[in-house]
Amino acid sequence: MNVKQASTYLSIMFFTLLGACSKSVPISVSGTTPEPLINTIPITMGVIYDDEFKSYVFKQTPEEGSKWRIEPADLNIEFLDRVFNTMFRHVSTLDEVPTKTNRANVQAVLHPSIEEFGFLTPKDTGLNSYSASIKYRIDMFTPTGELIASWPIIGYGKSIKKGLSAKKALNEASRLAIRDGAATIAIDFQKQTLIRNWLIDGGFINTRNELVSQ
Amino acid sequence: MRTSYFYCYRLILLSLATALLTGCVSTNIEQARQTSTQIGEHDTIVILGRTDHTDKEAEKSFTRCIERSLVGGQHPLQLVPADQFIDEMFPWFEPRLAPTSTVSLSKLLAKPGVSEQIAKNNVHYIVWIDGNTETTDQGGGLSCAIGPGGGGCLGLTWWERESSYEASIWDVENVNVAGSISTDTTGKSYIAGVILPIPLIARTSAAACRSLAQQLKSFIIDE
Protein backbone atom coordinates (compact mmCIF):
# COMPACT_ATOMS: atom_id res chain seq x y z
CA MET A 1 0.00 0.00 0.00
CA ASN A 2 1.51 3.33 -0.99
CA VAL A 3 1.14 6.62 0.86
CA LYS A 4 -1.66 7.86 -1.44
CA GLN A 5 -3.76 4.71 -0.92
CA ALA A 6 -3.20 4.80 2.82
CA SER A 7 -4.27 8.42 3.05
CA THR A 8 -7.43 7.63 1.02
CA TYR A 9 -8.36 4.75 3.38
CA LEU A 10 -7.66 6.93 6.40
CA SER A 11 -9.86 9.71 5.00
CA ILE A 12 -12.73 7.28 4.38
CA MET A 13 -12.40 5.91 7.92
CA PHE A 14 -12.26 9.45 9.37
CA PHE A 15 -15.40 10.66 7.59
CA THR A 16 -17.27 7.41 8.37
CA LEU A 17 -16.47 7.85 12.07
CA LEU A 18 -17.39 11.54 11.92
CA GLY A 19 -20.72 10.64 10.34
CA ALA A 20 -21.40 8.07 13.04
CA CYS A 21 -20.70 10.61 15.78
CA SER A 22 -22.94 13.37 14.39
CA LYS A 23 -26.16 11.66 13.35
CA SER A 24 -28.47 14.00 11.51
CA VAL A 25 -32.23 13.56 11.94
CA PRO A 26 -34.06 14.67 8.79
CA ILE A 27 -37.64 15.87 9.09
CA SER A 28 -39.52 16.35 5.87
CA VAL A 29 -42.49 18.31 7.20
CA SER A 30 -45.77 16.82 6.03
CA GLY A 31 -49.48 17.16 6.71
CA THR A 32 -52.83 17.98 5.17
CA THR A 33 -53.69 21.37 3.68
CA PRO A 34 -57.28 22.49 4.14
CA GLU A 35 -59.05 24.78 1.70
CA PRO A 36 -59.46 28.27 3.19
CA LEU A 37 -62.91 29.69 3.76
CA ILE A 38 -62.13 33.16 2.39
CA ASN A 39 -63.21 35.55 -0.34
CA THR A 40 -61.67 35.24 -3.78
CA ILE A 41 -60.26 38.51 -5.09
CA PRO A 42 -60.99 38.77 -8.82
CA ILE A 43 -57.41 39.24 -10.00
CA THR A 44 -54.77 37.19 -11.82
CA MET A 45 -51.81 36.84 -9.51
CA GLY A 46 -48.34 35.65 -10.45
CA VAL A 47 -46.46 33.68 -7.77
CA ILE A 48 -42.72 33.03 -7.67
CA TYR A 49 -41.27 30.14 -5.68
CA ASP A 50 -37.56 30.61 -6.29
CA ASP A 51 -34.94 27.86 -5.91
CA GLU A 52 -33.94 29.07 -2.45
CA PHE A 53 -37.58 28.76 -1.28
CA LYS A 54 -38.06 25.38 -2.96
CA SER A 55 -34.96 23.87 -1.42
CA TYR A 56 -35.00 25.58 2.00
CA VAL A 57 -33.46 23.38 4.70
CA PHE A 58 -33.05 24.33 8.33
CA LYS A 59 -30.15 22.71 10.17
CA GLN A 60 -29.47 22.93 13.87
CA THR A 61 -26.55 21.40 15.72
CA PRO A 62 -27.08 21.39 19.47
CA GLU A 63 -24.22 21.11 21.93
CA GLU A 64 -25.25 17.54 22.62
CA GLY A 65 -27.71 15.12 21.09
CA SER A 66 -28.86 14.71 17.51
CA LYS A 67 -28.44 17.24 14.74
CA TRP A 68 -31.74 18.31 13.22
CA ARG A 69 -32.37 18.87 9.53
CA ILE A 70 -35.85 20.22 8.85
CA GLU A 71 -37.15 20.36 5.29
CA PRO A 72 -40.36 22.43 5.23
CA ALA A 73 -40.30 23.32 1.50
CA ASP A 74 -42.87 20.83 0.16
CA LEU A 75 -45.53 21.62 2.76
CA ASN A 76 -44.77 25.35 2.45
CA ILE A 77 -45.50 25.30 -1.27
CA GLU A 78 -48.54 23.05 -0.81
CA PHE A 79 -50.03 25.39 1.80
CA LEU A 80 -49.26 28.63 -0.05
CA ASP A 81 -50.57 27.17 -3.32
CA ARG A 82 -53.82 26.19 -1.62
CA VAL A 83 -54.19 29.63 0.00
CA PHE A 84 -53.27 31.65 -3.13
CA ASN A 85 -55.53 29.55 -5.36
CA THR A 86 -58.47 30.41 -3.09
CA MET A 87 -57.45 34.04 -2.51
CA PHE A 88 -57.17 34.94 -6.21
CA ARG A 89 -59.34 34.11 -9.20
CA HIS A 90 -56.35 33.00 -11.27
CA VAL A 91 -52.83 32.11 -10.16
CA SER A 92 -49.91 31.78 -12.53
CA THR A 93 -46.50 30.47 -11.46
CA LEU A 94 -43.58 32.61 -12.63
CA ASP A 95 -39.86 31.88 -12.62
CA GLU A 96 -38.55 35.33 -11.73
CA VAL A 97 -39.55 38.85 -10.77
CA PRO A 98 -40.73 40.62 -13.96
CA THR A 99 -39.00 43.74 -15.27
CA LYS A 100 -40.03 46.69 -17.45
CA THR A 101 -38.66 44.88 -20.49
CA ASN A 102 -39.95 41.47 -19.38
CA ARG A 103 -43.50 42.30 -18.32
CA ALA A 104 -45.60 39.50 -16.76
CA ASN A 105 -49.08 38.84 -18.07
CA VAL A 106 -50.68 39.10 -14.62
CA GLN A 107 -52.11 41.93 -12.49
CA ALA A 108 -49.56 41.57 -9.67
CA VAL A 109 -46.80 39.23 -8.53
CA LEU A 110 -46.18 37.67 -5.10
CA HIS A 111 -42.71 36.52 -4.13
CA PRO A 112 -42.62 34.65 -0.80
CA SER A 113 -39.31 33.89 0.92
CA ILE A 114 -38.31 32.34 4.24
CA GLU A 115 -36.32 34.74 6.41
CA GLU A 116 -36.00 32.61 9.52
CA PHE A 117 -36.94 29.24 10.88
CA GLY A 118 -36.33 28.03 14.39
CA PHE A 119 -37.48 25.57 16.99
CA LEU A 120 -37.23 24.99 20.71
CA THR A 121 -37.24 21.65 22.48
CA PRO A 122 -38.40 20.94 26.06
CA LYS A 123 -34.69 20.84 26.97
CA ASP A 124 -34.28 24.46 25.78
CA THR A 125 -37.34 25.87 27.52
CA GLY A 126 -38.09 23.58 30.44
CA LEU A 127 -41.66 23.41 29.14
CA ASN A 128 -43.57 20.32 28.17
CA SER A 129 -43.70 21.12 24.46
CA TYR A 130 -41.78 21.52 21.23
CA SER A 131 -42.32 24.78 19.39
CA ALA A 132 -41.39 26.00 15.92
CA SER A 133 -41.61 29.36 14.21
CA ILE A 134 -41.27 30.38 10.60
CA LYS A 135 -40.82 33.92 9.37
CA TYR A 136 -41.82 34.60 5.80
CA ARG A 137 -41.43 37.79 3.82
CA ILE A 138 -43.93 38.40 1.07
CA ASP A 139 -42.96 40.91 -1.62
CA MET A 140 -45.66 42.08 -3.98
CA PHE A 141 -44.71 43.58 -7.36
CA THR A 142 -46.47 45.20 -10.28
CA PRO A 143 -46.36 43.28 -13.61
CA THR A 144 -43.32 45.38 -14.51
CA GLY A 145 -41.41 44.59 -11.31
CA GLU A 146 -42.02 47.68 -9.15
CA LEU A 147 -42.43 46.85 -5.49
CA ILE A 148 -45.99 47.45 -4.23
CA ALA A 149 -45.53 46.13 -0.68
CA SER A 150 -43.28 43.94 1.43
CA TRP A 151 -44.45 42.53 4.72
CA PRO A 152 -43.29 39.88 7.20
CA ILE A 153 -45.47 36.99 8.37
CA ILE A 154 -44.66 34.88 11.41
CA GLY A 155 -46.16 31.44 11.86
CA TYR A 156 -45.97 29.66 15.20
CA GLY A 157 -46.64 26.05 16.08
CA LYS A 158 -46.50 24.04 19.25
CA SER A 159 -46.79 20.37 20.00
CA ILE A 160 -47.07 18.75 23.42
CA LYS A 161 -44.34 16.14 23.79
CA LYS A 162 -46.57 13.65 25.65
CA GLY A 163 -46.62 10.35 23.78
CA LEU A 164 -44.70 11.66 20.75
CA SER A 165 -41.12 11.04 19.68
CA ALA A 166 -38.96 14.16 19.29
CA LYS A 167 -39.06 13.73 15.51
CA LYS A 168 -42.86 13.49 15.38
CA ALA A 169 -43.28 16.37 17.83
CA LEU A 170 -40.96 18.61 15.78
CA ASN A 171 -42.76 17.65 12.57
CA GLU A 172 -46.08 18.52 14.20
CA ALA A 173 -44.79 21.87 15.57
CA SER A 174 -43.29 22.76 12.14
CA ARG A 175 -46.51 21.75 10.35
CA LEU A 176 -48.55 23.94 12.70
CA ALA A 177 -46.13 26.85 12.21
CA ILE A 178 -46.56 26.64 8.41
CA ARG A 179 -50.34 26.32 8.83
CA ASP A 180 -50.39 29.37 11.13
CA GLY A 181 -48.27 31.33 8.65
CA ALA A 182 -50.59 30.41 5.77
CA ALA A 183 -53.66 31.37 7.86
CA THR A 184 -52.07 34.75 8.65
CA ILE A 185 -51.27 35.38 4.96
CA ALA A 186 -54.89 34.60 4.03
CA ILE A 187 -56.32 36.94 6.67
CA ASP A 188 -53.75 39.75 6.67
CA PHE A 189 -53.33 40.24 2.91
CA GLN A 190 -56.15 42.77 2.59
CA LYS A 191 -55.22 44.42 5.90
CA GLN A 192 -51.81 45.60 4.62
CA THR A 193 -52.30 49.33 3.99
CA LEU A 194 -50.30 49.44 0.75
CA ILE A 195 -52.04 46.37 -0.64
CA ARG A 196 -55.44 47.58 0.49
CA ASN A 197 -54.82 50.92 -1.30
CA TRP A 198 -53.67 49.07 -4.43
CA LEU A 199 -56.81 46.90 -4.38
CA ILE A 200 -59.05 49.98 -3.88
CA ASP A 201 -57.23 51.93 -6.64
CA GLY A 202 -57.63 48.94 -8.96
CA GLY A 203 -61.36 48.81 -8.19
CA PHE A 204 -61.14 45.26 -6.77
CA ILE A 205 -62.46 46.17 -3.31
CA ASN A 206 -64.29 49.19 -1.89
CA THR A 207 -63.26 51.27 1.12
CA ARG A 208 -65.29 48.97 3.40
CA ASN A 209 -63.02 46.09 2.29
CA GLU A 210 -65.90 44.50 0.37
CA LEU A 211 -65.21 42.85 -2.96
CA VAL A 212 -66.41 44.75 -5.99
CA SER A 213 -68.06 42.29 -8.37
CA GLN A 214 -66.33 42.25 -11.74
CA MET B 1 -67.37 -26.65 36.56
CA ARG B 2 -63.62 -26.40 36.91
CA THR B 3 -63.59 -23.71 34.19
CA SER B 4 -66.23 -21.55 35.93
CA TYR B 5 -64.25 -21.71 39.21
CA PHE B 6 -61.18 -20.66 37.29
CA TYR B 7 -63.00 -17.64 35.76
CA CYS B 8 -64.49 -16.68 39.11
CA TYR B 9 -61.05 -16.82 40.72
CA ARG B 10 -59.57 -14.70 37.92
CA LEU B 11 -62.39 -12.14 38.25
CA ILE B 12 -61.80 -11.79 42.01
CA LEU B 13 -58.06 -11.40 41.43
CA LEU B 14 -58.66 -8.81 38.70
CA SER B 15 -61.05 -6.80 40.91
CA LEU B 16 -58.58 -6.92 43.78
CA ALA B 17 -55.73 -5.82 41.53
CA THR B 18 -57.81 -2.96 40.10
CA ALA B 19 -58.83 -1.81 43.58
CA LEU B 20 -55.22 -2.01 44.73
CA LEU B 21 -53.74 -0.24 41.75
CA THR B 22 -56.18 2.68 41.75
CA GLY B 23 -55.40 5.60 44.02
CA CYS B 24 -57.98 7.89 45.63
CA VAL B 25 -59.51 10.61 43.48
CA SER B 26 -61.91 13.36 44.55
CA THR B 27 -63.92 15.39 42.07
CA ASN B 28 -65.74 18.65 42.49
CA ILE B 29 -68.03 19.74 39.68
CA GLU B 30 -69.89 23.01 39.25
CA GLN B 31 -72.39 24.09 36.65
CA ALA B 32 -73.70 27.53 35.70
CA ARG B 33 -76.60 27.67 33.28
CA GLN B 34 -77.44 30.90 31.49
CA THR B 35 -80.02 29.76 28.96
CA SER B 36 -82.08 26.65 28.37
CA THR B 37 -80.72 24.13 25.91
CA GLN B 38 -82.21 21.59 23.57
CA ILE B 39 -80.81 19.38 20.89
CA GLY B 40 -82.64 18.40 17.72
CA GLU B 41 -82.49 15.04 15.99
CA HIS B 42 -79.93 16.20 13.41
CA ASP B 43 -78.10 18.77 15.57
CA THR B 44 -74.40 18.29 16.15
CA ILE B 45 -71.86 19.49 18.70
CA VAL B 46 -68.18 20.37 18.33
CA ILE B 47 -65.72 19.90 21.19
CA LEU B 48 -62.72 22.22 20.83
CA GLY B 49 -59.71 22.55 23.10
CA ARG B 50 -58.74 26.15 23.75
CA THR B 51 -55.18 26.58 22.48
CA ASP B 52 -53.30 29.76 23.22
CA HIS B 53 -49.64 28.91 22.51
CA THR B 54 -48.87 28.67 26.23
CA ASP B 55 -47.70 25.51 27.93
CA LYS B 56 -51.01 25.08 29.74
CA GLU B 57 -53.78 24.04 27.43
CA ALA B 58 -56.33 21.26 27.29
CA GLU B 59 -54.59 18.13 26.06
CA LYS B 60 -55.88 16.62 22.81
CA SER B 61 -56.26 13.30 24.64
CA PHE B 62 -58.66 14.99 27.09
CA THR B 63 -60.90 16.53 24.42
CA ARG B 64 -60.90 13.17 22.56
CA CYS B 65 -61.94 11.45 25.81
CA ILE B 66 -64.87 13.90 26.14
CA GLU B 67 -65.82 13.22 22.50
CA ARG B 68 -65.79 9.44 23.05
CA SER B 69 -67.90 9.75 26.19
CA LEU B 70 -70.51 11.98 24.50
CA VAL B 71 -71.07 9.70 21.52
CA GLY B 72 -71.47 6.62 23.70
CA GLY B 73 -73.74 5.51 26.54
CA GLN B 74 -77.32 6.61 27.10
CA HIS B 75 -78.57 9.49 24.90
CA PRO B 76 -75.57 9.55 22.56
CA LEU B 77 -74.93 12.93 20.95
CA GLN B 78 -73.82 13.57 17.38
CA LEU B 79 -70.44 15.26 17.08
CA VAL B 80 -68.41 16.82 14.33
CA PRO B 81 -64.79 15.75 15.00
CA ALA B 82 -62.69 18.74 16.08
CA ASP B 83 -59.97 18.27 13.42
CA GLN B 84 -62.56 18.02 10.63
CA PHE B 85 -64.39 21.14 11.89
CA ILE B 86 -61.17 23.19 12.19
CA ASP B 87 -60.08 22.14 8.69
CA GLU B 88 -63.48 22.98 7.19
CA MET B 89 -63.47 26.37 8.92
CA PHE B 90 -59.79 27.13 8.06
CA PRO B 91 -58.43 29.66 8.95
CA TRP B 92 -61.12 30.96 11.34
CA PHE B 93 -60.62 28.46 14.18
CA GLU B 94 -56.81 28.49 14.15
CA PRO B 95 -55.30 29.18 17.62
CA ARG B 96 -54.73 32.91 17.15
CA LEU B 97 -57.91 33.57 15.13
CA ALA B 98 -60.52 31.48 16.96
CA PRO B 99 -63.35 33.53 18.51
CA THR B 100 -62.84 34.17 22.20
CA SER B 101 -66.34 35.44 22.95
CA THR B 102 -69.82 35.21 21.46
CA VAL B 103 -69.36 38.81 20.24
CA SER B 104 -66.42 37.70 18.09
CA LEU B 105 -68.40 34.59 17.08
CA SER B 106 -71.21 36.81 15.86
CA LYS B 107 -68.69 38.84 13.78
CA LEU B 108 -67.23 35.61 12.43
CA LEU B 109 -70.64 34.27 11.42
CA ALA B 110 -71.14 37.37 9.26
CA LYS B 111 -68.10 36.50 7.15
CA PRO B 112 -68.81 34.94 3.77
CA GLY B 113 -69.19 31.18 3.85
CA VAL B 114 -68.81 30.76 7.62
CA SER B 115 -72.44 30.45 8.70
CA GLU B 116 -73.16 28.31 5.61
CA GLN B 117 -70.41 25.86 6.59
CA ILE B 118 -71.70 25.71 10.18
CA ALA B 119 -75.26 25.14 8.91
CA LYS B 120 -74.01 22.42 6.55
CA ASN B 121 -72.74 20.46 9.57
CA ASN B 122 -75.88 21.29 11.66
CA VAL B 123 -73.63 22.58 14.44
CA HIS B 124 -75.86 23.74 17.30
CA TYR B 125 -73.31 23.94 20.10
CA ILE B 126 -69.58 24.59 20.30
CA VAL B 127 -68.03 23.45 23.57
CA TRP B 128 -64.69 25.05 24.43
CA ILE B 129 -62.55 23.03 26.82
CA ASP B 130 -59.96 24.93 28.79
CA GLY B 131 -57.64 23.67 31.52
CA ASN B 132 -55.00 21.04 32.08
CA THR B 133 -53.63 18.35 34.34
CA GLU B 134 -50.53 19.02 36.38
CA THR B 135 -48.51 17.59 39.21
CA THR B 136 -48.95 19.86 42.20
CA ASP B 137 -46.81 18.09 44.76
CA GLN B 138 -44.53 15.11 45.08
CA GLY B 139 -42.24 13.50 47.63
CA GLY B 140 -40.90 10.35 49.24
CA GLY B 141 -38.28 8.04 47.90
CA LEU B 142 -38.01 4.59 46.42
CA SER B 143 -34.88 2.63 45.69
CA CYS B 144 -34.54 -0.62 43.84
CA ALA B 145 -31.51 -2.90 43.70
CA ILE B 146 -30.60 -6.10 41.97
CA GLY B 147 -27.83 -8.54 42.84
CA PRO B 148 -26.74 -12.13 42.25
CA GLY B 149 -29.10 -13.37 45.00
CA GLY B 150 -32.12 -11.45 43.74
CA GLY B 151 -33.50 -7.92 43.81
CA GLY B 152 -36.16 -5.75 45.29
CA CYS B 153 -37.46 -2.27 46.03
CA LEU B 154 -37.88 -0.46 49.30
CA GLY B 155 -39.52 2.86 50.13
CA LEU B 156 -42.52 4.94 49.22
CA THR B 157 -42.87 7.65 46.61
CA TRP B 158 -45.97 9.74 45.98
CA TRP B 159 -47.24 12.56 43.83
CA GLU B 160 -50.41 14.63 43.74
CA ARG B 161 -52.09 15.57 40.48
CA GLU B 162 -54.80 18.09 39.82
CA SER B 163 -57.01 18.10 36.72
CA SER B 164 -58.88 21.39 36.36
CA TYR B 165 -61.03 21.90 33.29
CA GLU B 166 -63.83 24.20 32.28
CA ALA B 167 -66.29 23.63 29.47
CA SER B 168 -67.93 26.72 28.04
CA ILE B 169 -71.01 25.88 25.98
CA TRP B 170 -71.81 28.26 23.12
CA ASP B 171 -75.18 28.11 21.41
CA VAL B 172 -74.25 28.80 17.79
CA GLU B 173 -77.87 29.03 16.57
CA ASN B 174 -78.78 31.74 19.07
CA VAL B 175 -75.21 33.14 19.35
CA ASN B 176 -75.04 33.16 23.13
CA VAL B 177 -73.32 31.39 25.98
CA ALA B 178 -75.61 28.62 27.22
CA GLY B 179 -73.53 28.03 30.33
CA SER B 180 -70.37 26.54 31.73
CA ILE B 181 -69.30 23.48 33.68
CA SER B 182 -66.09 23.24 35.64
CA THR B 183 -64.46 20.26 37.23
CA ASP B 184 -61.64 20.07 39.69
CA THR B 185 -60.25 16.60 40.31
CA THR B 186 -57.38 15.85 42.65
CA GLY B 187 -55.72 12.59 43.44
CA LYS B 188 -52.67 11.20 45.16
CA SER B 189 -50.71 8.37 43.59
CA TYR B 190 -48.24 6.12 45.36
CA ILE B 191 -45.62 3.56 44.52
CA ALA B 192 -44.81 1.45 47.53
CA GLY B 193 -41.67 -0.66 47.37
CA VAL B 194 -42.19 -3.86 49.36
CA ILE B 195 -39.69 -6.02 47.48
CA LEU B 196 -41.97 -5.59 44.47
CA PRO B 197 -42.99 -2.03 43.49
CA ILE B 198 -46.76 -1.71 44.01
CA PRO B 199 -48.31 1.24 42.18
CA LEU B 200 -51.55 2.91 43.29
CA ILE B 201 -52.26 5.38 40.52
CA ALA B 202 -54.89 8.10 40.85
CA ARG B 203 -56.17 8.73 37.32
CA THR B 204 -57.36 12.31 37.77
CA SER B 205 -57.58 13.13 34.07
CA ALA B 206 -59.79 10.12 33.33
CA ALA B 207 -62.00 10.92 36.33
CA ALA B 208 -62.29 14.58 35.25
CA CYS B 209 -63.19 13.48 31.72
CA ARG B 210 -65.88 11.09 32.99
CA SER B 211 -67.53 13.61 35.28
CA LEU B 212 -67.31 16.53 32.83
CA ALA B 213 -68.70 14.47 29.91
CA GLN B 214 -71.56 13.13 32.03
CA GLN B 215 -72.50 16.62 33.23
CA LEU B 216 -72.10 18.08 29.75
CA LYS B 217 -74.43 15.51 28.27
CA SER B 218 -77.16 16.14 30.82
CA PHE B 219 -76.63 19.92 30.46
CA ILE B 220 -77.14 19.85 26.69
CA ILE B 221 -80.13 17.55 26.67
CA ASP B 222 -81.44 19.64 29.62
CA GLU B 223 -82.28 16.74 31.91
Interface residues (C-beta under 8 A of the other chain):
Chain A: T32 P34 E35 P36 L37 I38 N39 L127 N128 S129 S131 Y156 K158 I160 K162 G163 R179 D180 A182 A183 T184 A186 I187
Chain B: T51 H53 D55 E59 K60 S61 I86 D87 E88 M89 F90 P91 W92 E94 P95 R96 L97 K111 P112 G113 V114 Q117
